[in-house]
Amino acid sequence: MNRVPVVFAFPRAPFMEELTYTLGIAYIQARLKTEGIRSVLLSEADHTLSEFVRAVKRHNPMVMGISIYDPTYYLARMMARAVKQAVPGIIVVAGGPTATFSDRLILTDIPWIDYCVRGEGEETFLELYRAIESGAETSKIEGLGYRDGGEIVRTPDRPLITSGIKGAELDILPSPFGEGLIKGDEAYAGIQSARGCAYRCIFCNGPGMFKNKVRYHSNERVVEELRIIHNAMTGTMRKERKVSLWDDNFCLDLKRTKDLVADIINAGLGLRLYCELRADRVDLELMEMLAEANFVHVNFGLESAVPRVLRIIKKLNPVGEKKSDLTEEEFTEKVRENIEAAHRLGLSPTVSFISGLPGETPEEGRRTVDFVNTLPVHGAYHNRLVVFPGTELFDTYKDYGLKVDTGSDPLPCRVVMPYDPGMVPGAPMSSEFQEIYRNERYILDVVFGWWGELTVGKLSRPPLIVLWDRYGLSDEEADWLCNNTRMTAPTFIVFDRSGNHNRQYLELRGRLIPSAPTRSFYLVIRQKTPNPDLRRYRMITNPDFRKSCTLSNSFLIAPLKDYKKIRRDHGPGHTRRYPHFIFGIEDREDMAVWEGFLSEKNPDWNETGLGKLTGLNAVILDGCRWKGRRCPASTLEKFHIMANGEIIPCANGGVIGKAGEPIGDIKNRVKKMFEEEAEKRGCHDCPEIRSCSQCLFPHPLSAGEYCDFRRRHRKLSMQISQMDFLKDYDLKKQMNIVTYMR
């Protein structure tokens, strides 16, 4: 076996799922590589916990580094335990913000982690690896935390890394791009041109991480890394993807920023770029330069539109400089002025703000939302206050009447605000509405079996498990679920509206949380409607947000044969209109209507074949069986567990196994079922094989009828993709029918 001495892990919370790497680990890997030390970053996204452990064992490492953020604490703990139990001799090292500010907690609570690297890790990790390799003493390595008998030892902080060259302090570090550790064509690419921020906002742990010192890469280094990314991307990627400059404060030094942007313009790379700006540190000239450099998105940090709250959080108080010449009132107007300019220049501005800041009242929270609603932004990041260790607020939150609750995990610290957060509505097009949008996709994928394009580009991995009417789990079933769940993949629990579903949901969730490698649990409710032919599905999530508006993840499912009546009763402009309809093909009559839509003899037939339905924003139930993609049951990417423990691939699918069976046995059974079905249907000799999804359970048709239907409608897969109306769902229009509760 070709041993890799160091492996790294980057546990990701659900909202971090687009990230495929972390620059913190990549910089350490680059430093190790310059010393001839091989390392690899293992992606946990496509692994179950047991698969991840097997991947670690294949590399046979001496050391595993794991980057921990507060929201991923539970997953890091679980991964460390699983690896340590499977590879007892391995040394597990924690790094990242949580290891920096909560090292005592980690070393007390997680016995499977041996060391914590505090602060910047490039030199500390290298020295630690050398000591482990040689068996040398670690007590003189700066920036470490570890156990010594029953005591926790914290060595002195390591000084910040610097070359001593002004404006190029960080160039002493090898480039993860130049060393080939990050190719540049990743889905979510980005670089850093600087580390640190001079400001001391009390809710941010950046000041504690970098001591309010700002150090830079040279402009030449930044442009070269952007060039590497440019060369790695195809022309299509360069047109579609966005490259981020992940600086805490991209415009702190205005002259330096203008010089850098000028160099990016002169390089002529044409990358689509993103950065974060402070409204009080930019001018019109810089924003015009950003537009010329092809910055297609800029974000402004507002935090609050209330001057009193801005003073409390020290938004305008940089370290080492006098207090800003602007007053807090002038700062908010500066935000408006620069966002309007960015909008005129085509920079697609967004704004970020926080509800529940120290001292804020509900009225002031609403004032901020009202202010954001007047801005010409392309989106808003509406955050709820989190108290992170390492911030000034963490040491003083009680002074502001705040409480924290860690729930079932030591971290993160959830804020219990002094007022009901539902009293502050979400801003239209904000991140909270985007969550609703995302959950609508989840319902389609999970409940209605809509597979493929709604998932691709929207979710980085598909949902795995749906539990239907499960009111309890045996120990064996719970262990089986936890071992076979993709890490951080969401789990959905579906109940009828009747009964105490909240209690049942919480009991099931509580049963899984201690050992499940996810904290994404969703409750979906089936509801009866006055019309016995209609069923409604609704996802229950984000209760605080739902208290503030009438927006609901609600879908009606109806027989396709009733589409005319549905259009009449629920179509555009009707007061009883529902935003989404899913039409099921449940019987022969529905199939006859479906056939008629797809017939060129239909007077309303067009390229989509379903022109009559577009006004209803509708999709077809179990669209995956028509789309030309293989059933997800073939790889067990997703499956449903029924109340009796039987496993099915979709709501209309047949039985493929039983909960608790070895996962390999189920996969082999499904593979055999596909092979037998293909032989029976004559798929190998069929000219439609490339466009046919080869559905194992084509309800309500027999296998022969399904094949005949596919042959008669040779463009069906293309038509289904074109009928995928909800993938183009206009969230902004949806905002127009939302009512806010004051």
Buried (B, 14 or more C-beta within 10 A) or exposed (E): EEEBBBBBBBBBBBEBBEBBBBBBBBBBBBBBBEEEBBBBBBBBBEBBBBBBBEBBBBBBBBBBBBBBBBBBBBBBBBBBBBBBEBBEEBBBBBBBBBBBBBBEBBBEBBEBBBBBBBBBBBBBBBBBBBBBEEEEEBEEBBBBBBBEEEEBEBBEEBEBBBBEEEBBBBBBBBBBBEBEBBBBBBEBBBBBBBBBBBBBBBBBBBBBBBEBBBBBBBBEBBBBBBBBBBEBBEEEBBEEBBBBBBBBBBBBBEEBBBEBBBBBBEBEBEBBBBBBBBBBBBEEEBBBBBBEBBBBBBBBBBBBBBBEBBBBBBBBBBEEEEEBEBBBEBBBEBBBEBBBBBBEBEBBBBBBBBBBBBBBBBEBBBBBBEBBBEBEBBBBBBBBBBBBBBBBBBEEBEEBEBEBEEEEBBBBBBBEBBBEBBBBBBBBBBBBBBBBBBBBBBBBBBBBBBBBBBBEEBBBBBBBBBBBBBBEBEEEBBEBBBBBBBBBBBBBBBBEEEEEBEEBBBBBBEBBBEBBBBBBBBBBBBBEEEBEEBBBBBBBBBEBBBBBBEBBBBBBBBBBBBBEEBBEBBBEEEEEBBBBBBBBBBEEBBBEBBEEBBEEEBEEBEEBBBBBBEEBBBBBBBBBBBBBBBBBBBEBBBBBBBEEBBBBBBBBBEEBBBBBBEBEEBBEBBEEBBEEBBEEBEBEEBEBBEBBBBBBBBBBBEBEEBBEBBEEBEEBBBBBBBBBBBBEBEBEEBBEEBEBEE
